[in-house]
Amino acid sequence: MKLLSLLILTVVFGKGCDSPKNQNMDAVVLEYTANTRGFYQQISIKNQEITVSNDRDNNKKLVPKKITDADWNELGLYFKETKLEELAQYKAPTEKRFYDGAAIANLKISYKDKTYESTSFDHGFPPKEIKKLVDKINSFVKKE
């Protein structure tokens, strides 16, 4: 009986260590970049602060802005739904970026000393698996 209990506890605690439900948003850096010939935008989110750059060369001093607790919690929920190991495999739903119909967008997530990057997709048309997360990231820019 003790052996069975020990096995069950090992499985339960072993599974919970690195599951998405335990992902800590304080250890996350989200970087969303969209660009084309005449447009550039980089959104960086870290520690409940956001910085937005429209300068390709990063010559301007960026001023971080605080993200509200409600928005931060919502962003955390969408992040927890994201399967980081599969991020590079998600397929873009449209291909407007191939003929300058949309800016080329990428999402880069740094978490626990690892970096996960999406394939390129059209700005405004992210893969369905990360749509909520990307839309939330872009909603912060629209509020400014």
DSSP file with accessible surface (Angstrom, degrees, kcal/mol):
  #  RESIDUE AA STRUCTURE BP1 BP2  ACC     N-H-->O    O-->H-N    N-H-->O    O-->H-N    TCO  KAPPA ALPHA  PHI   PSI    X-CA   Y-CA   Z-CA
    1    1 A M     >        0   0  177      0, 0.0     4,-2.3     0, 0.0     5,-0.2   0.000 360.0 360.0 360.0 -42.4    0.0    0.0    0.0
    2    2 A K  H  >  +     0   0  188      2,-0.2     4,-2.5     1,-0.2     5,-0.2   0.889 360.0  52.0 -64.1 -38.6    2.8    2.4    0.9
    3    3 A L  H  > S+     0   0  124      2,-0.2     4,-2.5     1,-0.2    -1,-0.2   0.920 109.4  49.0 -64.2 -41.9    4.5    1.6   -2.4
    4    4 A L  H  > S+     0   0   97      2,-0.2     4,-2.4     1,-0.2    -2,-0.2   0.925 111.8  48.9 -63.4 -43.9    1.3    2.3   -4.3
    5    5 A S  H  X S+     0   0   55     -4,-2.3     4,-2.5     1,-0.2     5,-0.2   0.909 111.0  50.6 -61.7 -42.7    0.9    5.6   -2.5
    6    6 A L  H  X S+     0   0  106     -4,-2.5     4,-2.3     1,-0.2    -2,-0.2   0.915 110.0  50.1 -62.8 -42.0    4.5    6.6   -3.2
    7    7 A L  H  X S+     0   0  101     -4,-2.5     4,-2.2     2,-0.2    -2,-0.2   0.920 111.1  48.3 -62.2 -45.1    4.1    5.8   -6.9
    8    8 A I  H  X S+     0   0   94     -4,-2.4     4,-2.6     1,-0.2     5,-0.2   0.932 112.5  48.1 -63.3 -45.3    0.9    7.9   -7.2
    9    9 A L  H  X S+     0   0   90     -4,-2.5     4,-2.8     1,-0.2     5,-0.4   0.900 110.1  52.8 -62.7 -39.8    2.5   10.8   -5.4
   10   10 A T  H  X S+     0   0   85     -4,-2.3     4,-2.4    -5,-0.2     5,-0.2   0.928 111.8  45.2 -61.7 -44.8    5.6   10.6   -7.6
   11   11 A V  H  X S+     0   0   89     -4,-2.2     4,-2.2     2,-0.2    -2,-0.2   0.939 115.1  47.3 -65.1 -45.5    3.5   10.7  -10.8
   12   12 A V  H  X S+     0   0   88     -4,-2.6     4,-1.3     1,-0.2    -2,-0.2   0.951 119.2  38.1 -63.6 -49.1    1.3   13.5   -9.6
   13   13 A F  H  X S+     0   0  143     -4,-2.8     4,-0.8    -5,-0.2    -1,-0.2   0.872 115.2  54.4 -73.6 -33.1    4.2   15.7   -8.4
   14   14 A G  H  < S+     0   0   51     -4,-2.4     3,-0.5    -5,-0.4     4,-0.4   0.887 109.1  48.0 -67.0 -37.9    6.5   14.8  -11.3
   15   15 A K  H  < S+     0   0  167     -4,-2.2     3,-0.3    -5,-0.2    -1,-0.2   0.835 109.0  54.4 -70.2 -32.6    3.8   15.8  -13.8
   16   16 A G  H  < S+     0   0   24     -4,-1.3     3,-0.4    -5,-0.2    -1,-0.2   0.632  86.5  82.1 -80.7 -11.6    3.2   19.1  -12.2
   17   17 A C  S  < S+     0   0   93     -4,-0.8    -1,-0.2    -3,-0.5    -2,-0.1   0.910 109.8  12.9 -65.0 -45.0    6.8   20.4  -12.2
   18   18 A D  S    S+     0   0  113     -4,-0.4    -1,-0.2    -3,-0.3    -2,-0.1   0.130  91.6 131.5-121.4  21.9    7.0   21.7  -15.7
   19   19 A S    >   -     0   0   29     -3,-0.4     3,-1.8    -4,-0.2     4,-0.1  -0.373  69.4-113.0 -72.6 155.4    3.4   21.7  -16.8
   20   20 A P  G >  S+     0   0   54      0, 0.0     3,-1.6     0, 0.0    -1,-0.1   0.795 113.9  67.9 -59.5 -25.8    2.0   24.9  -18.5
   21   21 A K  G 3  S+     0   0  169      1,-0.3    59,-0.1    60,-0.1    -5,-0.1   0.761 100.8  48.6 -66.3 -21.4   -0.3   25.4  -15.5
   22   22 A N  G <  S+     0   0   90     -3,-1.8     2,-0.3    -6,-0.1    -1,-0.3   0.288  78.7 130.5 -99.3   6.7    2.8   26.2  -13.4
   23   23 A Q    <   -     0   0   17     -3,-1.6     2,-0.6    -4,-0.1    57,-0.1  -0.492  52.4-141.0 -66.2 127.1    4.4   28.6  -15.8
   24   24 A N    >   -     0   0   87     -2,-0.3     3,-1.6     1,-0.1    -1,-0.1  -0.789   4.6-152.5 -94.6 120.6    5.3   31.8  -13.9
   25   25 A M  G >  S+     0   0   15     -2,-0.6     3,-1.3     1,-0.3    22,-0.4   0.718  91.9  68.9 -66.9 -19.7    4.7   35.0  -15.8
   26   26 A D  G 3  S+     0   0   98      1,-0.3    -1,-0.3    21,-0.1    21,-0.1   0.731  99.0  50.9 -70.5 -19.5    7.5   36.8  -14.0
   27   27 A A  G <  S+     0   0   48     -3,-1.6    85,-0.8    19,-0.1     2,-0.4   0.237  95.5  97.8 -98.8  13.3   10.0   34.5  -15.8
   28   28 A V  E <   -A  111   0A   3     -3,-1.3    19,-0.6    83,-0.2     2,-0.4  -0.831  47.6-171.8-110.6 139.2    8.6   35.3  -19.2
   29   29 A V  E     -AB 110  46A  30     81,-2.2    81,-2.7    -2,-0.4     2,-0.5  -0.992  11.4-165.1-124.5 120.4    9.7   37.7  -21.9
   30   30 A L  E     -AB 109  45A   2     15,-2.5    15,-2.7    -2,-0.4     2,-0.5  -0.915   5.9-175.9-105.7 130.3    7.3   38.1  -24.9
   31   31 A E  E     -AB 108  44A  43     77,-2.8    77,-2.9    -2,-0.5     2,-0.5  -0.975   2.2-176.1-129.2 119.0    8.6   39.8  -28.0
   32   32 A Y  E     -AB 107  43A   0     11,-2.9    11,-3.1    -2,-0.5     2,-0.4  -0.959   6.6-175.5-114.3 126.3    6.3   40.4  -30.9
   33   33 A T  E     +AB 106  42A  29     73,-2.4    73,-2.2    -2,-0.5     2,-0.4  -0.981   8.4 177.2-125.9 134.7    7.7   41.9  -34.1
   34   34 A A  E     +AB 105  41A   0      7,-2.6     7,-2.2    -2,-0.4     2,-0.3  -0.999  16.7 156.9-133.6 130.9    5.9   43.0  -37.3
   35   35 A N  E     +AB 104  40A  46     69,-2.2    69,-2.8    -2,-0.4     2,-0.3  -0.999  15.7 160.7-154.8 156.0    7.7   44.6  -40.2
   36   36 A T  E >   - B   0  39A  39      3,-2.6     3,-0.7    -2,-0.3    67,-0.1  -0.831  63.8 -68.2-150.8-169.6    7.6   45.4  -43.9
   37   37 A R  T 3  S+     0   0  196     -2,-0.3     3,-0.0     1,-0.2    66,-0.0   0.903 132.6  22.8 -59.3 -41.6    9.4   47.9  -46.0
   38   38 A G  T 3  S+     0   0   80      1,-0.1     2,-0.4    -3,-0.0    -1,-0.2   0.315 119.1  61.8-109.2   9.9    7.5   50.9  -44.6
   39   39 A F  E <   +B   36   0A  71     -3,-0.7    -3,-2.6     2,-0.0     2,-0.3  -0.998  48.6 170.5-141.7 138.8    6.4   49.6  -41.2
   40   40 A Y  E     +B   35   0A  35     -2,-0.4     2,-0.3    -5,-0.2    -5,-0.2  -0.978   3.9 165.9-147.6 135.1    8.2   48.4  -38.1
   41   41 A Q  E     -B   34   0A  18     -7,-2.2    -7,-2.6    -2,-0.3     2,-0.4  -0.951   9.0-175.8-150.7 128.3    6.8   47.6  -34.7
   42   42 A Q  E     -BC  33  53A  30     11,-2.4    11,-2.7    -2,-0.3     2,-0.5  -0.995   5.5-169.1-126.0 125.8    8.4   45.7  -31.8
   43   43 A I  E     -BC  32  52A   0    -11,-3.1   -11,-2.9    -2,-0.4     2,-0.4  -0.966   5.1-173.4-114.6 122.8    6.4   45.0  -28.6
   44   44 A S  E     -BC  31  51A  27      7,-2.7     7,-2.5    -2,-0.5     2,-0.4  -0.972   2.0-170.7-119.2 133.2    8.3   43.6  -25.6
   45   45 A I  E     +BC  30  50A   3    -15,-2.7   -15,-2.5    -2,-0.4     2,-0.3  -0.989  17.9 149.4-126.8 126.6    6.5   42.5  -22.5
   46   46 A K  E >   -BC  29  49A 116      3,-2.4     3,-1.3    -2,-0.4   -17,-0.1  -0.958  64.8  -2.1-156.5 136.0    8.4   41.6  -19.3
   47   47 A N  T 3  S-     0   0   78    -19,-0.6   -21,-0.1   -22,-0.4     3,-0.1   0.885 127.9 -53.1  51.2  46.4    7.5   41.9  -15.6
   48   48 A Q  T 3  S+     0   0   28      1,-0.2    19,-2.7   -23,-0.2     2,-0.3   0.743 117.6 109.6  63.3  26.4    4.1   43.4  -16.1
   49   49 A E  E <   -CD  46  66A  88     -3,-1.3    -3,-2.4    17,-0.2     2,-0.4  -0.976  51.1-156.5-130.2 148.4    5.6   46.2  -18.3
   50   50 A I  E     -CD  45  65A   8     15,-2.7    15,-2.6    -2,-0.3     2,-0.4  -0.954   5.4-170.3-124.9 139.4    5.4   46.8  -22.0
   51   51 A T  E     -C   44   0A  32     -7,-2.5    -7,-2.7    -2,-0.4     2,-0.4  -0.992   6.8-162.9-125.7 140.3    7.7   48.7  -24.4
   52   52 A V  E     -C   43   0A  28     -2,-0.4     2,-0.4    11,-0.3    -9,-0.2  -0.986   4.9-171.1-124.8 129.3    6.8   49.5  -27.9
   53   53 A S  E     +C   42   0A   4    -11,-2.7   -11,-2.4    -2,-0.4    -2,-0.0  -0.975  21.0 174.3-122.6 134.0    9.3   50.5  -30.6
   54   54 A N        +     0   0  104     -2,-0.4     2,-0.7   -13,-0.2   -14,-0.1   0.179  61.5  97.8-112.1  10.6    8.6   51.8  -34.1
   55   55 A D    >   -     0   0   28      1,-0.1     3,-1.5   -13,-0.1     5,-0.1  -0.898  59.8-159.4-106.5 111.1   12.3   52.5  -34.7
   56   56 A R  T 3  S+     0   0  110     -2,-0.7    -1,-0.1     1,-0.3   -15,-0.0   0.817  94.2  46.6 -57.3 -33.8   14.0   49.8  -36.6
   57   57 A D  T 3  S-     0   0  116      0, 0.0    -1,-0.3     0, 0.0    -2,-0.0   0.431 103.1-129.0 -91.9  -1.6   17.4   50.9  -35.4
   58   58 A N    <   +     0   0   86     -3,-1.5    -2,-0.1     1,-0.1     4,-0.1   0.872  61.8 139.6  54.6  40.4   16.4   51.2  -31.7
   59   59 A N        +     0   0  128      2,-0.1     2,-0.3     0, 0.0    -1,-0.1   0.718  47.1  82.8 -81.8 -24.3   17.9   54.8  -31.5
   60   60 A K  S    S-     0   0  148      1,-0.1     2,-0.4    -5,-0.1    -5,-0.1  -0.612  87.9-113.6 -84.2 143.7   15.0   56.1  -29.4
   61   61 A K        -     0   0  189     -2,-0.3     2,-0.4     1,-0.0    -2,-0.1  -0.621  33.3-136.9 -74.9 125.9   14.9   55.6  -25.7
   62   62 A L        -     0   0   61     -2,-0.4    -9,-0.1    -4,-0.1   -11,-0.0  -0.695   9.6-153.2 -89.2 135.9   12.0   53.3  -24.8
   63   63 A V        -     0   0  110     -2,-0.4   -11,-0.3   -11,-0.2     2,-0.1  -0.931  16.5-136.8-109.5 113.3    9.8   54.1  -21.9
   64   64 A P        -     0   0   61      0, 0.0     2,-0.4     0, 0.0   -13,-0.2  -0.410  15.2-152.7 -69.4 144.9    8.1   51.1  -20.3
   65   65 A K  E     -D   50   0A 106    -15,-2.6   -15,-2.7    -2,-0.1     2,-0.2  -0.942  19.4-111.7-117.9 145.4    4.5   51.3  -19.4
   66   66 A K  E     -D   49   0A 144     -2,-0.4     2,-0.4   -17,-0.2   -17,-0.2  -0.474  23.4-138.3 -75.2 140.6    2.8   49.3  -16.6
   67   67 A I        -     0   0    5    -19,-2.7    -1,-0.0    -2,-0.2     5,-0.0  -0.836  27.9-110.9 -98.0 134.8    0.2   46.7  -17.6
   68   68 A T     >  -     0   0   81     -2,-0.4     4,-2.7     1,-0.1     5,-0.2  -0.223  24.1-114.9 -62.4 156.2   -2.9   46.6  -15.4
   69   69 A D  H  > S+     0   0  109      1,-0.2     4,-2.6     2,-0.2     5,-0.2   0.888 116.1  52.2 -59.7 -40.9   -3.4   43.5  -13.2
   70   70 A A  H  > S+     0   0   70      2,-0.2     4,-2.1     1,-0.2    -1,-0.2   0.935 112.9  43.7 -63.4 -45.9   -6.5   42.4  -15.1
   71   71 A D  H  > S+     0   0   22      2,-0.2     4,-2.7     1,-0.2    -2,-0.2   0.889 113.1  52.7 -65.8 -38.7   -4.7   42.6  -18.4
   72   72 A W  H  X S+     0   0   20     -4,-2.7     4,-2.3     2,-0.2    -2,-0.2   0.918 110.0  47.7 -63.9 -42.4   -1.6   40.9  -17.0
   73   73 A N  H  X S+     0   0  106     -4,-2.6     4,-2.0     2,-0.2    -1,-0.2   0.895 112.3  49.4 -65.7 -40.4   -3.8   38.0  -15.6
   74   74 A E  H  X S+     0   0   68     -4,-2.1     4,-2.0     2,-0.2    -2,-0.2   0.926 110.7  49.7 -64.5 -43.1   -5.5   37.6  -18.9
   75   75 A L  H  X S+     0   0    0     -4,-2.7     4,-2.5     1,-0.2    -2,-0.2   0.910 108.7  54.1 -60.8 -40.4   -2.2   37.6  -20.7
   76   76 A G  H  X S+     0   0    4     -4,-2.3     4,-2.4     1,-0.2    -1,-0.2   0.887 105.6  52.4 -61.5 -39.2   -1.0   34.9  -18.3
   77   77 A L  H  X S+     0   0  103     -4,-2.0     4,-1.1     2,-0.2    -1,-0.2   0.925 111.4  45.9 -62.7 -44.3   -4.0   32.7  -19.0
   78   78 A Y  H  X S+     0   0   49     -4,-2.0     4,-0.6     1,-0.2    55,-0.2   0.879 111.6  52.4 -67.5 -36.3   -3.3   32.9  -22.8
   79   79 A F  H >< S+     0   0    0     -4,-2.5     3,-1.4     1,-0.2    -2,-0.2   0.916 105.5  54.4 -64.2 -42.3    0.4   32.2  -22.2
   80   80 A K  H 3< S+     0   0   82     -4,-2.4    -1,-0.2     1,-0.3    -2,-0.2   0.796 104.5  55.4 -64.0 -26.0   -0.4   29.1  -20.1
   81   81 A E  H 3< S+     0   0  113     -4,-1.1     2,-0.4    -3,-0.2    -1,-0.3   0.650  88.6  99.3 -78.1 -15.1   -2.5   27.8  -23.0
   82   82 A T    <<  -     0   0    3     -3,-1.4     2,-1.1    -4,-0.6     3,-0.1  -0.584  68.8-143.8 -80.3 129.5    0.5   28.1  -25.3
   83   83 A K    >>  -     0   0  120     -2,-0.4     3,-1.2     1,-0.2     4,-0.5  -0.798  15.3-166.4 -92.3  98.4    2.5   24.9  -26.0
   84   84 A L  G >4 S+     0   0   12     -2,-1.1     3,-1.2     1,-0.3     4,-0.4   0.858  82.0  56.1 -58.6 -41.0    6.0   26.4  -26.2
   85   85 A E  G 34 S+     0   0  126      1,-0.3    -1,-0.3     2,-0.1     3,-0.2   0.766 111.5  45.2 -65.0 -23.0    7.7   23.3  -27.7
   86   86 A E  G X> S+     0   0   82     -3,-1.2     3,-1.9     1,-0.2     4,-0.6   0.459  82.4 100.6 -99.0  -1.7    5.2   23.4  -30.6
   87   87 A L  G X< S+     0   0    0     -3,-1.2     3,-1.0    -4,-0.5    32,-0.6   0.871  80.2  52.3 -55.0 -41.1    5.4   27.2  -31.3
   88   88 A A  G 34 S+     0   0   56     -4,-0.4    -1,-0.3     1,-0.2    -2,-0.1   0.649 106.5  56.0 -72.6 -11.3    7.8   26.8  -34.2
   89   89 A Q  G <4 S+     0   0  148     -3,-1.9    -1,-0.2     2,-0.1    -2,-0.2   0.538  75.9 115.5 -99.1  -8.4    5.4   24.3  -35.9
   90   90 A Y    <<  -     0   0   16     -3,-1.0     2,-0.4    -4,-0.6    29,-0.3  -0.425  62.0-132.9 -68.2 136.3    2.3   26.4  -36.0
   91   91 A K        -     0   0  153     -2,-0.1    37,-0.3    35,-0.1    -1,-0.1  -0.724  14.7-118.9 -95.4 136.2    1.1   27.1  -39.5
   92   92 A A        -     0   0   12     -2,-0.4    29,-0.1    28,-0.3    28,-0.0  -0.490  14.4-143.7 -70.4 136.7    0.1   30.6  -40.6
   93   93 A P  S    S+     0   0   84      0, 0.0     2,-0.3     0, 0.0    -1,-0.1   0.730  80.6  30.7 -76.7 -21.2   -3.5   30.8  -41.8
   94   94 A T        -     0   0   37     31,-0.4    28,-0.3    28,-0.1     3,-0.1  -0.877  58.9-152.1-132.4 167.3   -2.8   33.3  -44.6
   95   95 A E    >   +     0   0  103     -2,-0.3     3,-1.3     1,-0.1     4,-0.3  -0.097  51.4 126.0-132.3  36.8    0.1   34.2  -46.8
   96   96 A K  G > > +     0   0   68      1,-0.3     5,-2.9     2,-0.2     3,-1.4   0.772  65.4  71.0 -66.6 -25.5   -0.4   37.9  -47.5
   97   97 A R  G > 5S+     0   0   30      4,-0.3     3,-0.9     1,-0.3    -1,-0.3   0.731  84.7  69.5 -65.7 -19.1    3.2   38.7  -46.4
   98   98 A F  G < 5S+     0   0  135     -3,-1.3    -1,-0.3     1,-0.2    -2,-0.2   0.724 111.1  29.4 -72.3 -21.4    4.5   37.0  -49.5
   99   99 A Y  G < 5S-     0   0  161     -3,-1.4    -1,-0.2    -4,-0.3    -2,-0.2   0.010 120.4 -95.3-128.5  32.5    3.2   39.8  -51.7
  100  100 A D  T < 5S+     0   0   84     -3,-0.9    -3,-0.2     2,-0.2     3,-0.1   0.747  88.4 126.7  61.7  26.2    3.4   42.8  -49.4
  101  101 A G  S   <S+     0   0   42     -5,-2.9     2,-0.3     1,-0.2    -4,-0.3   0.640  79.0   8.9 -84.6 -14.1   -0.3   42.4  -48.4
  102  102 A A  S    S-     0   0   17     -6,-0.7    -2,-0.2    -7,-0.1    -1,-0.2  -0.981  86.9 -94.6-158.8 154.8    0.6   42.3  -44.7
  103  103 A A        -     0   0   12     -2,-0.3    20,-2.7    20,-0.2     2,-0.5  -0.399  44.7-107.9 -69.3 152.2    3.6   42.9  -42.5
  104  104 A I  E     -AE  35 122A  60    -69,-2.8   -69,-2.2    18,-0.2     2,-0.3  -0.722  42.1-165.9 -83.6 126.5    5.7   39.9  -41.5
  105  105 A A  E     -AE  34 121A   0     16,-3.4    16,-2.1    -2,-0.5     2,-0.3  -0.859  12.8-179.5-118.2 150.7    5.1   39.0  -37.9
  106  106 A N  E     -A   33   0A  37    -73,-2.2   -73,-2.4    -2,-0.3     2,-0.5  -0.988  15.1-149.4-143.4 149.1    7.0   36.8  -35.4
  107  107 A L  E     -A   32   0A   0     -2,-0.3    11,-2.6    12,-0.2     2,-0.4  -0.985  13.2-173.1-121.1 127.6    6.5   35.9  -31.8
  108  108 A K  E     -AF  31 117A  67    -77,-2.9   -77,-2.8    -2,-0.5     2,-0.5  -0.988   2.0-169.4-121.8 129.1    9.5   35.1  -29.6
  109  109 A I  E     -AF  30 116A   0      7,-3.2     7,-3.2    -2,-0.4     2,-0.5  -0.980   5.5-164.3-121.5 122.6    9.0   33.8  -26.1
  110  110 A S  E     +AF  29 115A  32    -81,-2.7   -81,-2.2    -2,-0.5     2,-0.4  -0.936  21.8 161.4-104.8 125.0   11.9   33.5  -23.6
  111  111 A Y  E >   -AF  28 114A   6      3,-2.8     3,-1.2    -2,-0.5   -83,-0.2  -0.970  61.9 -10.8-148.8 125.0   11.0   31.3  -20.6
  112  112 A K  T 3  S-     0   0  107    -85,-0.8    -1,-0.1    -2,-0.4     3,-0.1   0.929 127.5 -50.8  51.8  54.9   13.3   29.6  -18.1
  113  113 A D  T 3  S+     0   0  174    -86,-0.2     2,-0.4     1,-0.2    -1,-0.3   0.672 119.6 104.7  61.0  18.6   16.5   30.3  -20.1
  114  114 A K  E <   -F  111   0A 105     -3,-1.2    -3,-2.8     2,-0.0     2,-0.5  -0.962  58.9-146.2-125.2 148.2   15.0   28.9  -23.3
  115  115 A T  E     -F  110   0A  83     -2,-0.4     2,-0.4    -5,-0.2    -5,-0.2  -0.958  10.1-168.7-117.9 132.3   13.8   30.8  -26.3
  116  116 A Y  E     -F  109   0A  29     -7,-3.2    -7,-3.2    -2,-0.5     2,-0.4  -0.969   7.8-169.4-119.6 132.9   10.9   29.6  -28.4
  117  117 A E  E     -F  108   0A 105     -2,-0.4    -9,-0.2    -9,-0.2     2,-0.1  -0.972  13.2-137.8-128.6 140.3   10.2   31.3  -31.8
  118  118 A S        -     0   0    8    -11,-2.6   -30,-0.2    -2,-0.4     2,-0.1  -0.409  29.6-105.2 -82.1 164.7    7.2   31.1  -34.1
  119  119 A T        -     0   0   63    -32,-0.6   -12,-0.2   -29,-0.3    -1,-0.1  -0.435  56.1 -77.4 -76.5 166.4    7.5   30.8  -37.8
  120  120 A S        +     0   0   46     -2,-0.1     2,-0.3   -14,-0.1   -28,-0.3  -0.353  58.4 170.1 -66.7 145.9    6.6   34.0  -39.7
  121  121 A F  E     -E  105   0A   0    -16,-2.1   -16,-3.4    -3,-0.1     2,-0.3  -0.924  40.5 -77.7-147.3 170.2    3.0   34.8  -40.1
  122  122 A D  E >   -EG 104 125A   0      3,-0.6     3,-2.6   -28,-0.3   -18,-0.2  -0.572  49.7-109.2 -75.4 132.9    0.9   37.8  -41.3
  123  123 A H  T 3  S+     0   0   51    -20,-2.7   -20,-0.2    -2,-0.3    -1,-0.1  -0.414 109.7  19.9 -59.3 124.7    0.5   40.7  -38.9
  124  124 A G  T 3  S+     0   0   38     -2,-0.2    -1,-0.3   -22,-0.1    -2,-0.1   0.292 117.1  72.8  94.6  -9.4   -3.1   40.6  -37.8
  125  125 A F  B <   +G  122   0A  84     -3,-2.6    -3,-0.6   -31,-0.1   -31,-0.4  -0.523  64.4 170.3-135.5  67.2   -3.5   36.9  -38.8
  126  126 A P        -     0   0    5      0, 0.0     5,-0.1     0, 0.0   -35,-0.1  -0.281  47.6 -78.9 -74.7 164.0   -1.6   34.7  -36.3
  127  127 A P    >>  -     0   0    1      0, 0.0     3,-1.6     0, 0.0     4,-0.6  -0.309  44.8-115.8 -57.1 146.5   -1.9   30.9  -36.2
  128  128 A K  G >4 S+     0   0  173    -37,-0.3     3,-0.6     1,-0.3     4,-0.4   0.814 111.7  64.0 -59.8 -29.0   -5.0   29.8  -34.4
  129  129 A E  G 34 S+     0   0   86      1,-0.2    -1,-0.3     2,-0.1     4,-0.1   0.761 117.4  25.9 -68.4 -25.0   -3.0   28.2  -31.6
  130  130 A I  G <> S+     0   0    2     -3,-1.6     4,-2.8     2,-0.1     5,-0.3   0.233  89.1 110.1-120.4  12.9   -1.6   31.6  -30.5
  131  131 A K  H <X S+     0   0   93     -3,-0.6     4,-2.9    -4,-0.6     5,-0.3   0.915  79.1  48.2 -58.1 -47.5   -4.3   33.9  -31.7
  132  132 A K  H  > S+     0   0  118     -4,-0.4     4,-2.1     2,-0.2    -1,-0.2   0.922 114.4  46.7 -61.4 -43.5   -5.6   34.9  -28.3
  133  133 A L  H  > S+     0   0    3    -55,-0.2     4,-2.3     2,-0.2    -2,-0.2   0.948 115.7  44.1 -64.2 -48.5   -2.0   35.6  -27.0
  134  134 A V  H  X S+     0   0    0     -4,-2.8     4,-2.6     1,-0.2     5,-0.2   0.912 113.0  51.5 -65.4 -42.8   -1.0   37.6  -30.1
  135  135 A D  H  X S+     0   0   60     -4,-2.9     4,-1.7    -5,-0.3    -1,-0.2   0.897 110.3  49.6 -61.9 -38.5   -4.3   39.6  -30.1
  136  136 A K  H  X S+     0   0   18     -4,-2.1     4,-1.0    -5,-0.3    -2,-0.2   0.925 109.7  50.9 -66.5 -42.5   -3.8   40.4  -26.5
  137  137 A I  H >X S+     0   0    1     -4,-2.3     3,-0.8     1,-0.2     4,-0.6   0.946 112.8  46.2 -59.1 -46.3   -0.3   41.6  -27.0
  138  138 A N  H >X S+     0   0   12     -4,-2.6     4,-1.5     1,-0.2     3,-0.6   0.787 100.6  68.1 -69.8 -25.1   -1.4   43.8  -29.9
  139  139 A S  H 3X S+     0   0   30     -4,-1.7     4,-1.2     1,-0.2    -1,-0.2   0.814  91.8  61.4 -65.8 -27.0   -4.3   45.2  -27.9
  140  140 A F  H <X S+     0   0   13     -4,-1.0     4,-0.5    -3,-0.8    -1,-0.2   0.865 103.6  49.2 -66.3 -33.4   -1.9   47.0  -25.6
  141  141 A V  H X< S+     0   0   29     -4,-0.6     3,-0.9    -3,-0.6    -1,-0.2   0.879 106.5  55.4 -73.7 -36.8   -0.6   49.0  -28.5
  142  142 A K  H 3< S+     0   0  172     -4,-1.5    -1,-0.2     1,-0.2    -2,-0.2   0.794 101.9  58.9 -67.1 -25.8   -4.1   50.0  -29.6
  143  143 A K  H 3<        0   0  127     -4,-1.2    -1,-0.2    -3,-0.0    -2,-0.2   0.702 360.0 360.0 -75.8 -21.5   -4.8   51.4  -26.2
  144  144 A E    <<        0   0  116     -3,-0.9    -3,-0.0    -4,-0.5    -4,-0.0  -0.243 360.0 360.0 -69.3 360.0   -2.0   53.9  -26.4
